[in-house]
């Protein structure tokens, strides 16, 4: 899995935030559009796209898009 593919999938969870606005260093929870509903969408996306079960604590423990990518990658292994 590559970070750019992950960013595209992550961006699809947002209505107003496009993939070109997301970078590995982006602090996703600071985005205006961030909400608990988007967090749930990310959990569902990780399951559907990568077969990974994320928990709320996984998202709380991540600060940047890269952190989230690393968590998904680690659970995928």
Rosetta constraint file for C-alpha pairs under 8 A:
AtomPair CA 1 CA 5 HARMONIC 7.07 0.50
AtomPair CA 1 CA 6 HARMONIC 7.38 0.50
AtomPair CA 1 CA 73 HARMONIC 7.57 0.50
AtomPair CA 2 CA 6 HARMONIC 6.41 0.50
AtomPair CA 3 CA 7 HARMONIC 6.06 0.50
AtomPair CA 3 CA 24 HARMONIC 7.50 0.50
AtomPair CA 3 CA 66 HARMONIC 7.64 0.50
AtomPair CA 3 CA 69 HARMONIC 6.82 0.50
AtomPair CA 4 CA 8 HARMONIC 6.26 0.50
AtomPair CA 5 CA 9 HARMONIC 6.34 0.50
AtomPair CA 6 CA 10 HARMONIC 5.99 0.50
AtomPair CA 6 CA 69 HARMONIC 6.86 0.50
AtomPair CA 7 CA 11 HARMONIC 5.92 0.50
AtomPair CA 7 CA 19 HARMONIC 6.06 0.50
AtomPair CA 7 CA 22 HARMONIC 6.66 0.50
AtomPair CA 7 CA 23 HARMONIC 7.50 0.50
AtomPair CA 7 CA 65 HARMONIC 7.63 0.50
AtomPair CA 8 CA 12 HARMONIC 6.35 0.50
AtomPair CA 8 CA 19 HARMONIC 5.40 0.50
AtomPair CA 9 CA 13 HARMONIC 7.10 0.50
AtomPair CA 9 CA 45 HARMONIC 7.41 0.50
AtomPair CA 10 CA 14 HARMONIC 7.47 0.50
AtomPair CA 10 CA 19 HARMONIC 7.75 0.50
AtomPair CA 10 CA 42 HARMONIC 6.80 0.50
AtomPair CA 10 CA 45 HARMONIC 7.77 0.50
AtomPair CA 11 CA 17 HARMONIC 6.31 0.50
AtomPair CA 11 CA 18 HARMONIC 5.55 0.50
AtomPair CA 11 CA 19 HARMONIC 5.01 0.50
AtomPair CA 11 CA 22 HARMONIC 7.33 0.50
AtomPair CA 12 CA 18 HARMONIC 7.64 0.50
AtomPair CA 12 CA 19 HARMONIC 7.84 0.50
AtomPair CA 13 CA 38 HARMONIC 6.32 0.50
AtomPair CA 13 CA 41 HARMONIC 6.07 0.50
AtomPair CA 13 CA 42 HARMONIC 6.59 0.50
AtomPair CA 13 CA 45 HARMONIC 7.94 0.50
AtomPair CA 14 CA 18 HARMONIC 7.50 0.50
AtomPair CA 14 CA 33 HARMONIC 7.16 0.50
AtomPair CA 14 CA 38 HARMONIC 6.90 0.50
AtomPair CA 15 CA 33 HARMONIC 7.97 0.50
AtomPair CA 16 CA 33 HARMONIC 7.20 0.50
AtomPair CA 17 CA 21 HARMONIC 6.47 0.50
AtomPair CA 17 CA 22 HARMONIC 7.82 0.50
AtomPair CA 17 CA 33 HARMONIC 7.48 0.50
AtomPair CA 18 CA 22 HARMONIC 7.02 0.50
AtomPair CA 22 CA 26 HARMONIC 5.91 0.50
AtomPair CA 22 CA 28 HARMONIC 7.99 0.50
AtomPair CA 22 CA 65 HARMONIC 7.58 0.50
AtomPair CA 23 CA 65 HARMONIC 6.85 0.50
AtomPair CA 24 CA 64 HARMONIC 6.56 0.50
AtomPair CA 24 CA 65 HARMONIC 4.90 0.50
AtomPair CA 24 CA 66 HARMONIC 4.53 0.50
AtomPair CA 25 CA 64 HARMONIC 5.42 0.50
AtomPair CA 25 CA 65 HARMONIC 6.14 0.50
AtomPair CA 25 CA 66 HARMONIC 6.25 0.50
AtomPair CA 26 CA 64 HARMONIC 5.24 0.50
AtomPair CA 26 CA 65 HARMONIC 5.71 0.50
AtomPair CA 26 CA 66 HARMONIC 7.94 0.50
AtomPair CA 27 CA 31 HARMONIC 7.32 0.50
AtomPair CA 27 CA 63 HARMONIC 5.49 0.50
AtomPair CA 27 CA 64 HARMONIC 4.27 0.50
AtomPair CA 27 CA 65 HARMONIC 6.46 0.50
AtomPair CA 28 CA 34 HARMONIC 7.17 0.50
AtomPair CA 28 CA 63 HARMONIC 6.94 0.50
AtomPair CA 28 CA 64 HARMONIC 5.88 0.50
AtomPair CA 28 CA 65 HARMONIC 6.21 0.50
AtomPair CA 29 CA 34 HARMONIC 5.59 0.50
AtomPair CA 29 CA 35 HARMONIC 7.93 0.50
AtomPair CA 29 CA 63 HARMONIC 7.25 0.50
AtomPair CA 30 CA 34 HARMONIC 6.92 0.50
AtomPair CA 34 CA 38 HARMONIC 6.34 0.50
AtomPair CA 34 CA 39 HARMONIC 7.81 0.50
AtomPair CA 35 CA 39 HARMONIC 6.49 0.50
AtomPair CA 36 CA 40 HARMONIC 6.35 0.50
AtomPair CA 37 CA 41 HARMONIC 6.29 0.50
AtomPair CA 38 CA 42 HARMONIC 6.16 0.50
AtomPair CA 39 CA 43 HARMONIC 6.37 0.50
AtomPair CA 39 CA 56 HARMONIC 7.76 0.50
AtomPair CA 39 CA 59 HARMONIC 7.36 0.50
AtomPair CA 40 CA 44 HARMONIC 6.30 0.50
AtomPair CA 41 CA 45 HARMONIC 6.04 0.50
AtomPair CA 42 CA 46 HARMONIC 6.08 0.50
AtomPair CA 43 CA 47 HARMONIC 6.44 0.50
AtomPair CA 43 CA 53 HARMONIC 7.01 0.50
AtomPair CA 43 CA 54 HARMONIC 5.43 0.50
AtomPair CA 43 CA 55 HARMONIC 7.09 0.50
AtomPair CA 44 CA 48 HARMONIC 6.15 0.50
AtomPair CA 45 CA 49 HARMONIC 5.70 0.50
AtomPair CA 45 CA 50 HARMONIC 7.71 0.50
AtomPair CA 46 CA 50 HARMONIC 5.30 0.50
AtomPair CA 46 CA 51 HARMONIC 6.42 0.50
AtomPair CA 46 CA 52 HARMONIC 5.41 0.50
AtomPair CA 46 CA 53 HARMONIC 6.72 0.50
AtomPair CA 46 CA 54 HARMONIC 6.89 0.50
AtomPair CA 46 CA 72 HARMONIC 7.11 0.50
AtomPair CA 47 CA 51 HARMONIC 4.42 0.50
AtomPair CA 47 CA 52 HARMONIC 4.68 0.50
AtomPair CA 47 CA 53 HARMONIC 5.53 0.50
AtomPair CA 47 CA 54 HARMONIC 7.52 0.50
AtomPair CA 48 CA 52 HARMONIC 7.83 0.50
AtomPair CA 50 CA 72 HARMONIC 7.79 0.50
AtomPair CA 50 CA 76 HARMONIC 7.05 0.50
AtomPair CA 51 CA 76 HARMONIC 7.23 0.50
AtomPair CA 52 CA 72 HARMONIC 6.55 0.50
AtomPair CA 52 CA 75 HARMONIC 6.23 0.50
AtomPair CA 52 CA 76 HARMONIC 5.97 0.50
AtomPair CA 53 CA 75 HARMONIC 7.80 0.50
AtomPair CA 54 CA 58 HARMONIC 6.08 0.50
AtomPair CA 54 CA 59 HARMONIC 7.56 0.50
AtomPair CA 54 CA 72 HARMONIC 7.53 0.50
AtomPair CA 55 CA 59 HARMONIC 6.89 0.50
AtomPair CA 56 CA 60 HARMONIC 6.18 0.50
AtomPair CA 57 CA 61 HARMONIC 5.87 0.50
AtomPair CA 58 CA 62 HARMONIC 6.46 0.50
AtomPair CA 58 CA 68 HARMONIC 7.77 0.50
AtomPair CA 58 CA 71 HARMONIC 7.11 0.50
AtomPair CA 59 CA 63 HARMONIC 7.99 0.50
AtomPair CA 59 CA 68 HARMONIC 6.83 0.50
AtomPair CA 62 CA 67 HARMONIC 5.06 0.50
AtomPair CA 62 CA 68 HARMONIC 5.49 0.50
AtomPair CA 62 CA 71 HARMONIC 7.98 0.50
AtomPair CA 63 CA 67 HARMONIC 6.17 0.50
AtomPair CA 63 CA 68 HARMONIC 7.52 0.50
AtomPair CA 64 CA 68 HARMONIC 6.51 0.50
AtomPair CA 65 CA 69 HARMONIC 6.14 0.50
AtomPair CA 66 CA 70 HARMONIC 6.06 0.50
AtomPair CA 67 CA 71 HARMONIC 6.31 0.50
AtomPair CA 68 CA 72 HARMONIC 6.34 0.50
AtomPair CA 69 CA 73 HARMONIC 6.07 0.50
AtomPair CA 70 CA 74 HARMONIC 6.00 0.50
AtomPair CA 71 CA 75 HARMONIC 6.24 0.50
AtomPair CA 72 CA 76 HARMONIC 6.09 0.50
AtomPair CA 73 CA 77 HARMONIC 6.51 0.50
